[in-house]
């Protein structure tokens, strides 16, 4: 029963989120994600009014970022204060389950005030049970967010004087059917990105309309459970990207076919593994862009040696593909990761992770190859004072070593925060 529920939940997640993959490793900018509040055993009951259940949260804290631009040439450290109120409203009908979530996040920089920004996000997700083994999943999302200026965002102009603001809208619908033991999910999604002009360090505002785009995705997912230890999965997706036409800019319109096949194995109840092969082919309307077929071989192993300890190891080797955000085309990348979840006690939780990537790829705007090694370390400690309050302390370190001296950087982020939930 638990395995069947896990398959259905996985189908719902895959239906809402289209199949996406691409090169590049990017660390977090403040505020860092910490120990999830749902990881603690005690949770507030919320406020029930009629058939609705209300939960509210408030996250506030301070962070120190030693290199806010993730840059070698322009190293600036700054103190950052942040606050994030949030609201969640859920329905109680198990056959028509809907959840609305909204949050507002404000970041206040102490010295570099141009980086101060406020983001807003709202989403509505729902599942309607049509029959005993048939569900419809729907999702709507609207974001008003900024992209911070850094070496990690290579698609943003170098002379931008402030974070880049854009509105994102998304909608999806999926039909899930459990044929016992096969679960089939057919989904359609739409994503729209609308970029605002950004102020330049010198001269007129920078027009970013060439980044405006609409993305349409149709996907089909199949999960087949052969036994309690062996499962197969297959994903197929077609994605069409349509960009705004801007004079003097080569359009990035494309059609992409993605195929993913894999296997999940439970060697023991405590040791599980997942192996997959990802293939994608993207065709562009403009001859200015030419993408090699994308191939990704990946493996992930999870192990729980104790009830309160969970270990994760992952490895991936990918070739080809194109990624505008990272200004990467073709080449090859090797990625590896380690993760640790340690529940020291019911109230004290520890999380740690390490990620590494070696990239040997060509740039889209620059034809020369670049070779880069990126290292990321992160540790989080969370303490639950009671069901309404928890505290967190986080540290992250990122380093990049490259042939290009100015592509290298080191970055330390230390953060302390408090979360109130009601």
Buried (B, 14 or more C-beta within 10 A) or exposed (E): EEBEEEBBEBBBEBBBBBBEBBBBBBBBBBBBEBBEBEBBEEEBEBEEEEEBBBBBBEBBBBBBBBBBBBBBEEBBBBEBBBBBBBBBBBBEEEEEBBBBBBBBBBBBBBEBEEBBBBBBBBBBBBBBBEEEEEBBBBBBBBBBBBBBBBBBBBBBBEEBBBBBBBBBBBBBBBBBBBEEBEBBBBBBBBBBBBBBEBEBEEEEEBBBBBBBBBBBBBBBBBBBBEEEBEBBBBBBBBBEBBBBEBEEBBBBBBBBBBBBBBBBEBEEEEBBBBBBEBBBBBEBBEEEBEBBEBBBEBBBBBBBEEEEBBBBBBBBBBBBBBBBBBBBBBBBBBBBBEBBBBBEEEBBBBBBBBBBBBBBBBBBEEEEEBBBBBBBBBBBBBBBEEBBEBBBBBBBBBBBBBEEEEBBBBBBBBBEBEBBBB
